[in-house]
Every structure is written in C-alpha cells, then in structure tokens.
Amino acid sequence: MADLRSEFVGIKSPNPFWLASAPPTDKEYNIRRAFEAGWGGVVWKTLGSEGPPVVNVNGPRYGAIWGADRRLLGLNNIELITDRPLQQNLREIKAVKRDYPDRAVLVSLMVPCEEEAWKAILPLVEETGADGVELNFGCPHGMAERGMGSAVGQVPEYIEMVTRWCKQTTRMPVIVKLTPNITDILKPAEAAQRGGADAVSLINTINSITSVDLDRMCPEPRIGDKGSHGGYCGPAVKPIALHMVAEIARNAGTATLPISGIGGITTWRDAAEFLSLGAGNLQVCTAAMTYGFRVVQEMTAGLSSWMDEKGYASVAEVSGRAVPNVTDWQYLNLNYTAKARIDQDLCIQCGRCFAACEDTSHQAIAMHPGRVFEVKDDECVACNLCVNVCPVEDCITMTELPAGTTDPRTGKTVPAEYANWTQHPNNPAVGAAE
C-alpha cells in the first residue's frame, strides 16, 4: 500500500494535504473538525501584531466564477487577515497542537515590514508549540495597501530581508508564501532562498475583479455602492500555479528549495500533478470551502490508489517526477508528428469539432452526409483544438504517426523517434556540445 505519510522541511504529518491559511483555518473549532475529517495539517489563518484591530467588511466577501453547470471554478475574496485577538488565536493554537501532536500546525504571519515587529511575534508563536511559520508575502488586497502582503512579496529585497530576520529569531522552520502577482516567480523564490527560507509555498491569490453589477455599475462583491479588487483562487488558477511551481523546481538555482504547492487543488489528480512538478506537500482551501472538510478523504483515497497502481511507495517518490520533462519551446522535438482520430462509436454528431476547426483552425475536419465527421490528414496539424472542444471524453484523440510513414500534409517521412533529433539544432545537447 502506498504510504501517504509526509515529512516536509522536518515537519511530519499523516498525509501531505494541509489546509491553507484562509477562512477555514481561522479558529480552533474549524481546525478540530478538519483534523477529525482527516487533514494532515493546517496553516492557521494569518495573524497580525498586537495593535489596532483588523476590521473586516460586514457584507459579501466573496465573488465567484461558475461553469455552465454552476460548478464553482474561481473564487474572489476581499477578506483580510484574522480579525480575532492575537492572544486568543495563540491560546487556541496551543490547545490544538497539544491535542493533535501528530498533525502539522503552522502559523501564517503578516506584520509591518519592521524588524522589531517580526522579532516580537515569532517568540509568541514558538511558545504555542507550532511546527513552523509561513510568512504571508502574497495577499494582494487590503493589507497590501498598508505595505504588507504582496507589497512585500513583489520586492525581492524585502523578502530576503524579512526572511533573514525571522531565521535569526526562531528555531521553527520558515516557509515563505509567494505572490503570483509578479512577472518572474524565480526572483522572489531566489530572494527567499538567500534569506535562508526552509521552503516556499505558492501560489497565493491572484489580483482580480470577478464581475460587475451592471445595474449598479459596481464591482462584485458589492459593499454598499462600492467594490474592490480581491484575491482569486480555485480550480481556475491551477494552470498558473503549476507553471510557477515547475519554474522553481526546474531552475538550477532553486531546484533544491522545498515547495508547498497551492492553487486550485480539488481532486487527487490535481494533487498528483503538483507533486510531479516538484511540490513536496500540498495546501488546499477553495475545495474545502466548496465541498466541506471531508473532501480530503476523496483526495487521500484517490492519491493512494493511483500510487498503488503506478508502483509508487511514498509521496517522495512522486515529487518531481515530471520536472525533467518540462522544457522551453525551442527544445521540443520537431520530428514528432501526430494526427487527430475520431471514434465514430463515441461521436454524438454535435459538430463542435467541425465548427471549431473550420472557422478558427486548419479546416482539417470534413462533414459527410448524415453528420459523419472525419479528419483530413492532409490538413491536420494536430493542434488539439478538436480534442478540447469535444464534449465526449476520449471521442477524439491524438495518435502519433509511426516512424517511416509519410505525413500527407507535409509530404515528409516521419523519422524514428530519436533519429535526426540527436543532430537537430533544437536539441539542447547539440548546443551544449558546440
């Protein structure tokens, strides 16, 4: 049986699924329910320093993007860090860790970008027995306007500076949570590494406005007659998160930096994809907010079953498996040739593939009498659009042409898989040899 036990930067948990710092981890009641449901760990909702209280809006805090079936695809939130007293949070963290010693309990922190503020709060968290801290350099709304959150995360020098302060002050592992609201994710990751971070977590939410009330001409969620930008999360952000995780994992300078993967993880497959691209563990929020805490049971069961099927004995064996196959475009094998194939037994004759290809692609699908659709190999460039618009899974697939066959579109013979590629200028090994 696959072993889902996880050890991330020395922090042990019964599985790699942690609840991310967010509304679900705001108080003891929630955390206890989460642990009873089977979560391996939590990152407590972001704490701030003692001082003027944080005040959240008393109105809608979330905006949403739905699919055609009303399935929640993306969630925008304008909620700030915890508005509960610091000492109350600290007491609850201590009680939870005492009663669940086998679960990971980390604490997210955000205080002004001043050395004394960080050095004051860290000992308070350490006294609770928490397993580590996560520095919140990601929130794009509310706190960023006060010089915190993504306002820090967008300046590598600040990331390095604050991380170093924290590493000098605490024995606990320090994880730096990165903002995606930046052009090059490697810059903040490298800064965190220079500051001594034990790991990075990503992605935090993406700056967004999800919709506009066209009657009131006001962004949603609406507070009175005004709205504001917020942080976007959920399944819709997963592709962005996977890319950024992979960039850190495959970059020579940051390849050894442990990664906690965050961003739209909803199923076991999502989890496996994050792990394969270099994540060492996983953080989840929107899925729990959508389906409740017991969604973790489907995630753990599915991941375990898949690992058994593939012969992976541990999470560590999965982590990073796909990273060597992530490359830049110029290194792709241009000798690879494929064509679309339509399974007539599965086809429901909706014509979506034909309309998409005829109007917007390569006119490579013919419509015969009786609404029978057939791929024209002499036009097909294997762009995959037909596969993506087809509503029937596996009805249209891409089939690689075997070596020695002639591509009717180009008239060229398909070489053996690696024939000629060893000498192809796009092969990185050729450039290295030169």
C-alpha positions as CSV (number, residue, x, y, z in Angstrom):
1,M,0.0,0.0,0.0
2,A,1.2,3.5,-0.8
3,D,2.5,5.4,2.2
4,L,1.0,8.9,2.3
5,R,2.9,9.9,5.4
6,S,4.7,13.2,4.7
7,E,7.8,14.9,6.0
8,F,8.2,18.4,4.7
9,V,11.1,20.6,6.0
10,G,11.2,18.3,9.0
11,I,7.5,18.7,9.7
12,K,5.7,15.3,9.9
13,S,2.0,14.7,9.1
14,P,0.0,11.6,8.3
15,N,-0.6,12.8,4.7
16,P,0.6,15.7,2.5
17,F,-2.7,17.5,2.5
18,W,-2.7,20.7,4.6
19,L,-5.4,23.3,4.8
20,A,-4.0,26.6,3.5
21,S,-4.1,29.8,5.6
22,A,-7.6,31.1,4.9
23,P,-11.1,31.4,6.4
24,P,-11.3,27.6,7.0
25,T,-8.3,27.8,9.4
26,D,-9.5,30.9,11.4
27,K,-10.2,29.2,14.7
28,E,-9.9,26.2,16.9
29,Y,-13.4,24.8,16.1
30,N,-12.7,24.6,12.4
31,I,-9.2,23.1,12.9
32,R,-10.6,20.3,15.2
33,R,-13.2,19.5,12.6
34,A,-10.6,19.4,9.9
35,F,-8.4,17.0,11.8
36,E,-11.3,14.7,12.6
37,A,-12.1,14.7,8.9
38,G,-8.5,13.6,8.0
39,W,-6.4,16.6,7.1
40,G,-2.7,16.1,7.7
41,G,-2.0,19.6,8.7
42,V,-3.2,23.2,8.7
43,V,-1.7,26.7,8.2
44,W,-3.5,28.9,10.7
45,K,-5.2,31.9,9.2
46,T,-2.7,34.8,9.1
47,L,-2.0,36.5,12.4
48,G,-1.0,40.2,12.8
49,S,0.8,42.0,15.5
50,E,-0.9,43.3,18.6
51,G,-2.3,46.8,18.0
52,P,-5.2,48.4,16.2
53,P,-7.7,45.6,15.4
54,V,-8.2,44.4,11.9
55,V,-11.8,45.1,10.8
56,N,-13.4,43.1,8.0
57,V,-16.4,44.1,6.0
58,N,-19.9,43.2,7.3
59,G,-21.1,42.2,3.9
60,P,-20.3,40.0,0.9
61,R,-16.6,38.9,1.0
62,Y,-16.6,36.6,-2.0
63,G,-17.2,36.8,-5.7
64,A,-17.4,33.8,-8.0
65,I,-16.9,32.5,-11.5
66,W,-19.0,29.4,-12.3
67,G,-19.0,26.9,-15.1
68,A,-22.1,26.2,-17.2
69,D,-23.3,23.6,-14.6
70,R,-22.9,26.1,-11.8
71,R,-19.8,24.4,-10.6
72,L,-17.5,26.8,-8.8
73,L,-14.4,27.5,-10.9
74,G,-13.0,30.5,-9.2
75,L,-13.5,32.4,-6.0
76,N,-12.5,36.0,-5.3
77,N,-12.2,37.2,-1.7
78,I,-11.8,40.6,-0.1
79,E,-11.3,39.2,3.4
80,L,-8.4,40.5,5.4
81,I,-6.2,38.6,7.9
82,T,-7.7,37.3,11.1
83,D,-9.9,39.9,13.0
84,R,-9.7,37.8,16.2
85,P,-7.4,38.9,19.0
86,L,-3.8,37.7,18.8
87,Q,-3.8,36.2,22.3
88,Q,-7.0,34.3,21.6
89,N,-5.5,32.8,18.5
90,L,-2.3,31.8,20.3
91,R,-4.2,30.0,23.1
92,E,-6.2,28.1,20.5
93,I,-3.1,27.1,18.5
94,K,-1.5,25.8,21.7
95,A,-4.6,23.7,22.6
96,V,-4.9,22.2,19.1
97,K,-1.3,21.2,18.9
98,R,-1.5,19.7,22.4
99,D,-4.4,17.5,21.4
100,Y,-3.2,16.6,17.9
101,P,0.5,16.1,18.2
102,D,0.7,14.0,15.0
103,R,-0.7,16.8,12.8
104,A,1.2,19.7,11.3
105,V,0.2,23.0,12.7
106,L,1.8,26.0,11.1
107,V,1.0,29.7,11.6
108,S,0.8,32.3,8.9
109,L,2.2,35.7,9.9
110,M,1.9,39.2,8.5
111,V,3.2,42.3,10.4
112,P,4.6,45.6,9.2
113,C,7.9,45.4,7.4
114,E,9.9,46.3,10.5
115,E,12.5,44.1,12.2
116,E,11.1,44.6,15.7
117,A,7.6,43.7,14.7
118,W,8.7,40.4,13.3
119,K,11.0,39.6,16.2
120,A,8.2,40.4,18.7
121,I,5.6,38.0,17.2
122,L,7.8,35.0,16.5
123,P,8.5,34.0,20.1
124,L,4.8,34.2,20.9
125,V,4.1,31.7,18.1
126,E,7.0,29.5,19.1
127,E,5.6,29.2,22.6
128,T,2.5,27.6,21.3
129,G,4.4,24.5,20.1
130,A,3.5,25.2,16.5
131,D,5.6,23.3,13.9
132,G,6.5,26.3,11.8
133,V,5.6,29.7,10.4
134,E,4.6,30.8,6.9
135,L,5.4,34.4,6.0
136,N,2.5,35.8,4.1
137,F,4.0,37.8,1.3
138,G,1.1,37.2,-1.0
139,C,-2.2,38.7,-0.2
140,P,-3.0,41.3,-2.9
141,H,-5.8,43.2,-1.3
142,G,-6.4,45.2,1.9
143,M,-3.2,44.6,3.7
144,A,-1.1,45.3,0.6
145,E,-2.3,48.9,0.7
146,R,-0.8,49.1,4.2
147,G,2.7,48.0,2.9
148,M,2.3,44.3,3.8
149,G,1.3,41.1,1.9
150,S,2.0,41.3,-1.8
151,A,3.5,44.8,-1.4
152,V,6.4,42.9,0.3
153,G,6.2,39.9,-2.0
154,Q,6.8,41.9,-5.1
155,V,10.1,43.3,-3.8
156,P,12.8,40.6,-3.6
157,E,15.0,42.7,-1.4
158,Y,12.2,42.9,1.2
159,I,11.6,39.2,1.0
160,E,15.2,38.4,1.6
161,M,15.4,40.9,4.5
162,V,12.4,39.8,6.4
163,T,13.2,36.1,5.9
164,R,16.6,36.7,7.3
165,W,15.1,38.5,10.4
166,C,12.8,35.5,11.0
167,K,15.5,32.9,10.6
168,Q,17.7,34.7,13.1
169,T,14.9,34.8,15.6
170,T,13.2,31.5,15.6
171,R,14.1,27.8,15.7
172,M,10.9,27.0,13.7
173,P,11.0,26.2,10.0
174,V,10.2,29.3,8.0
175,I,8.2,28.9,4.8
176,V,7.8,32.0,2.5
177,K,4.5,32.3,0.8
178,L,4.9,33.8,-2.7
179,T,2.6,36.1,-4.6
180,P,1.8,35.2,-8.3
181,N,1.3,38.9,-8.9
182,I,4.7,39.3,-10.4
183,T,6.3,38.7,-13.8
184,D,9.1,36.3,-12.8
185,I,8.4,33.9,-9.9
186,L,12.1,33.0,-9.7
187,K,13.1,36.4,-8.4
188,P,11.1,36.2,-5.1
189,A,12.0,32.5,-4.8
190,E,15.7,33.2,-5.1
191,A,15.3,36.0,-2.6
192,A,13.6,33.7,-0.1
193,Q,16.4,31.2,-0.5
194,R,19.1,33.9,0.0
195,G,17.3,34.9,3.2
196,G,17.6,31.3,4.5
197,A,14.0,30.2,4.0
198,D,13.4,26.5,4.6
199,A,10.8,26.3,1.9
200,V,8.4,28.4,-0.3
201,S,4.7,28.0,-0.7
202,L,2.8,29.1,-3.8
203,I,0.7,30.4,-5.2
204,N,-1.2,32.9,-3.1
205,T,-4.2,34.5,-4.7
206,I,-4.2,36.5,-8.0
207,N,-5.3,40.1,-8.0
208,S,-8.8,40.2,-9.6
209,I,-12.2,41.6,-10.1
210,T,-14.5,38.7,-11.0
211,S,-17.7,40.5,-12.2
212,V,-19.6,43.8,-12.3
213,D,-23.1,44.5,-11.2
214,L,-24.4,46.2,-14.4
215,D,-27.4,47.7,-12.7
216,R,-25.4,49.5,-10.0
217,M,-22.2,49.7,-12.1
218,C,-20.2,48.4,-9.2
219,P,-17.7,45.5,-8.9
220,E,-18.7,42.4,-7.1
221,P,-18.7,41.6,-4.2
222,R,-20.5,44.8,-3.6
223,I,-20.3,46.7,-0.3
224,G,-23.0,49.3,-0.5
225,D,-22.3,51.0,-3.8
226,K,-18.6,50.3,-4.0
227,G,-16.4,47.2,-4.7
228,S,-12.7,46.4,-4.6
229,H,-10.2,44.1,-6.2
230,G,-9.6,40.9,-4.3
231,G,-7.6,37.6,-4.4
232,Y,-8.6,35.0,-6.9
233,C,-8.3,31.3,-6.2
234,G,-9.9,27.9,-7.0
235,P,-9.6,25.5,-10.0
236,A,-9.3,28.3,-12.5
237,V,-5.8,29.3,-11.1
238,K,-4.4,25.8,-11.1
239,P,-2.6,26.2,-14.5
240,I,-0.8,29.3,-13.3
241,A,0.2,27.6,-10.1
242,L,1.5,24.5,-11.8
243,H,3.7,26.7,-14.1
244,M,5.2,28.7,-11.3
245,V,5.8,25.6,-9.2
246,A,7.6,23.9,-12.1
247,E,9.7,27.0,-12.8
248,I,11.1,26.9,-9.3
249,A,11.6,23.2,-9.4
250,R,13.5,23.1,-12.7
251,N,15.6,26.2,-12.2
252,A,19.2,25.2,-11.2
253,G,19.4,27.9,-8.6
254,T,16.2,26.9,-6.8
255,A,15.9,23.2,-7.6
256,T,16.7,22.2,-4.0
257,L,14.3,24.6,-2.5
258,P,11.3,22.6,-1.0
259,I,7.9,23.7,-2.4
260,S,4.5,23.6,-0.8
261,G,2.1,23.6,-3.7
262,I,-1.1,25.7,-3.6
263,G,-3.6,26.7,-6.3
264,G,-6.9,25.1,-7.2
265,I,-6.2,21.6,-5.8
266,T,-9.6,19.9,-5.8
267,T,-9.0,16.2,-6.7
268,W,-6.3,13.6,-6.1
269,R,-5.3,14.1,-9.7
270,D,-4.6,17.8,-9.1
271,A,-2.5,16.8,-6.1
272,A,-0.5,14.2,-8.1
273,E,0.2,16.9,-10.8
274,F,1.5,19.4,-8.2
275,L,3.7,16.7,-6.7
276,S,5.0,15.5,-10.0
277,L,6.1,19.1,-10.9
278,G,8.1,19.4,-7.7
279,A,5.9,20.1,-4.8
280,G,6.8,18.3,-1.6
281,N,3.4,18.7,0.0
282,L,0.0,20.4,-0.8
283,Q,-2.2,23.1,0.6
284,V,-5.9,23.3,-0.1
285,C,-8.5,26.0,0.5
286,T,-11.3,26.5,-2.1
287,A,-12.1,22.8,-2.4
288,A,-12.8,22.7,1.4
289,M,-14.8,25.8,1.2
290,T,-16.8,24.4,-1.7
291,Y,-17.3,20.8,-0.6
292,G,-16.5,20.7,3.2
293,F,-13.6,19.2,5.1
294,R,-14.4,15.6,4.2
295,V,-13.3,16.3,0.6
296,V,-9.8,15.3,1.9
297,Q,-11.0,11.7,2.2
298,E,-11.5,11.5,-1.6
299,M,-8.1,13.1,-2.2
300,T,-6.2,10.7,0.1
301,A,-8.1,7.7,-1.2
302,G,-7.6,8.6,-4.8
303,L,-3.9,9.5,-4.4
304,S,-3.2,6.3,-2.6
305,S,-5.0,4.2,-5.2
306,W,-3.1,5.9,-8.0
307,M,0.2,5.5,-6.3
308,D,-0.5,1.8,-5.8
309,E,-1.4,1.4,-9.4
310,K,1.8,3.1,-10.6
311,G,4.0,1.4,-8.0
312,Y,5.0,4.5,-6.0
313,A,5.6,3.6,-2.4
314,S,5.8,7.1,-1.0
315,V,4.9,10.7,-1.7
316,A,8.6,11.4,-2.0
317,E,8.8,9.0,-5.0
318,V,6.2,11.1,-6.8
319,S,7.7,14.5,-6.1
320,G,9.5,16.0,-9.0
321,R,8.9,13.1,-11.4
322,A,7.7,15.3,-14.3
323,V,10.3,18.1,-13.8
324,P,12.9,16.7,-16.2
325,N,10.3,16.7,-19.0
326,V,9.4,20.4,-18.5
327,T,11.4,22.4,-21.1
328,D,11.4,25.6,-23.1
329,W,9.7,25.6,-26.5
330,Q,12.9,25.7,-28.5
331,Y,13.9,22.3,-27.2
332,L,10.8,20.5,-28.3
333,N,11.2,17.6,-30.8
334,L,10.0,19.0,-34.1
335,N,10.2,15.5,-35.7
336,Y,7.2,14.4,-33.6
337,T,4.1,14.0,-35.8
338,A,0.5,13.2,-34.8
339,K,-3.0,13.3,-36.3
340,A,-6.4,13.6,-34.7
341,R,-8.6,10.5,-34.8
342,I,-12.4,10.5,-34.2
343,D,-14.0,7.4,-32.6
344,Q,-17.3,7.1,-34.6
345,D,-18.8,4.8,-31.9
346,L,-18.4,7.6,-29.3
347,C,-19.3,10.5,-31.6
348,I,-22.6,12.2,-30.8
349,Q,-22.5,14.2,-34.1
350,C,-22.7,17.5,-32.3
351,G,-20.4,19.1,-34.8
352,R,-18.4,21.2,-32.4
353,C,-15.1,19.8,-33.6
354,F,-16.1,20.7,-37.2
355,A,-17.2,24.2,-36.4
356,A,-14.1,25.0,-34.3
357,C,-11.7,23.6,-36.9
358,E,-13.5,25.0,-40.0
359,D,-13.9,28.5,-38.6
360,T,-10.8,29.0,-36.4
361,S,-8.2,26.4,-37.1
362,H,-7.0,24.5,-40.2
363,Q,-10.1,23.2,-41.9
364,A,-9.0,19.7,-41.2
365,I,-12.3,18.0,-40.4
366,A,-14.8,17.0,-43.1
367,M,-18.6,16.7,-42.5
368,H,-20.1,13.9,-44.6
369,P,-23.8,13.1,-45.2
370,G,-25.5,12.0,-42.0
371,R,-23.3,14.3,-39.9
372,V,-20.3,11.9,-40.0
373,F,-17.1,13.8,-39.2
374,E,-13.7,12.7,-40.4
375,V,-10.2,14.1,-40.0
376,K,-8.4,15.2,-43.2
377,D,-4.9,14.1,-42.6
378,D,-3.5,16.3,-45.4
379,E,-4.7,19.4,-43.4
380,C,-4.4,18.3,-39.8
381,V,-1.6,19.9,-37.8
382,A,-2.5,18.0,-34.6
383,C,-3.2,21.3,-32.8
384,N,-5.6,19.5,-30.3
385,L,-8.4,22.1,-30.6
386,C,-10.9,19.4,-31.6
387,V,-10.0,17.3,-28.6
388,N,-10.5,20.2,-26.3
389,V,-13.9,21.3,-27.6
390,C,-15.4,17.8,-27.9
391,P,-17.9,17.2,-25.1
392,V,-17.3,13.4,-25.1
393,E,-14.2,12.2,-23.3
394,D,-11.8,10.2,-25.5
395,C,-14.0,10.5,-28.6
396,I,-11.2,12.4,-30.3
397,T,-7.6,11.5,-29.6
398,M,-4.2,12.4,-31.0
399,T,-2.3,9.5,-32.5
400,E,1.4,9.6,-33.2
401,L,2.4,8.6,-36.7
402,P,4.9,5.7,-36.6
403,A,8.4,6.1,-38.0
404,G,8.6,5.5,-41.7
405,T,5.2,6.8,-42.6
406,T,4.6,9.9,-44.8
407,D,2.8,12.9,-43.4
408,P,0.3,13.7,-46.1
409,R,0.3,17.3,-45.0
410,T,4.0,17.9,-45.4
411,G,5.0,15.0,-47.7
412,K,7.9,14.2,-45.3
413,T,8.7,10.8,-43.9
414,V,8.3,10.6,-40.2
415,P,11.8,9.7,-38.8
416,A,12.4,7.3,-36.0
417,E,11.6,8.8,-32.6
418,Y,15.1,10.0,-32.0
419,A,16.6,9.7,-35.5
420,N,17.9,13.1,-36.6
421,W,16.8,14.6,-33.2
422,T,20.3,13.9,-31.9
423,Q,21.6,16.3,-34.6
424,H,18.7,18.7,-34.5
425,P,19.7,22.3,-33.6
426,N,16.8,22.5,-31.2
427,N,18.2,19.6,-29.2
428,P,19.9,21.2,-26.1
429,A,22.6,18.6,-26.2
430,V,23.7,19.8,-29.6
431,G,24.1,23.4,-28.4
432,A,25.9,22.1,-25.3
433,A,28.3,20.1,-27.5
434,E,29.0,23.1,-29.6
